[in-house]
């Protein structure tokens, strides 16, 4: 449970992500998150980044959109509380959540995306998201 150890797990998770080895990426990120929560705390930006990456694996790799939504919301709530709504990390998480909503649009009401856009109006001008929800 050392800072260098969690860095290695994060780097391995990223490598497995790029190779689309989703199970291995997920396992490494979960291990990193477990250590980060103990060493850095649940609301530390580095921990929240790992949580967001776990959500990305749920979304892109496992296609588990509902679990990804839950985890993205956990990360977004943490970012808002820790860094505020205008911080770039918070906005990046909101954008990733918007992309998830775009992919599952037939399964979720537009109300979720519209609520997200209300809180993060920059999403409406995002080239991948804005045209879908304007």
Number of C-alpha atoms within 10 A of each C-alpha: 12 10 12 9 14 21 15 13 20 22 16 18 28 19 15 18 21 11 11 14 15 19 16 17 26 23 16 23 26 19 18 25 26 17 20 24 15 12 15 14 15 17 19 16 18 16 24 27 22 21 24 24 27 26 30 25 23 22 24 16 17 15 15 14 19 17 15 23 20 13 21 27 18 15 28 26 19 21 25 17 12 15 16 15 17 11 12 12 18 25 19 14 24 25 20 20 26 27 17 22 22 18 15 15 14 9 11 13 11 14 9 13 22 17 11 18 21 12 12 17 13 14 24 19 13 13 9 14 19 15 11 12 15 10
